[in-house]
Amino acid sequence: MPPHYIWLVIAVAAETFGTTALQASQQFSRLWPSVAVIVFYGASFYCLSMVLKVMPVGIVYAIWSGLGIVMIACIGYVLFDQRLDLPAVVGLGLIITGILIIHVFSNSTPH
């Protein structure tokens, strides 16, 4: 796997942990989850900056946000008992489809 994709995977994971901590912080009323939000989002943006050395910002942001949305929806389902209806699942599937189209067919990203 190219190094920029490793940075991107780490950025998505950090963003996902940060957003999970955001839910757990209860509107920043709990100290340690609030600290985790800041740390994980900072790490995510640092990793994104490394990816931007190689890939265009629009593509990076589409992949980062799309994968983050899908991962957070899954985490919300498992950890926070947030149910998804059929239109939500179809929409998440379309996000993944869009990311795959970018990766497989676009010449905008180095593979």
Secondary structure by P-SEA (a helix, b strand, c coil): ccaaaaaaaaaaaaaaaaaaaaaaaccccccaaaaaaaaaaaaaaaaaaaaaacccaaaaaaaaaaaaaaaaaaaaaccccccccaaaaaaaaaaaaaaaaaacccccccc
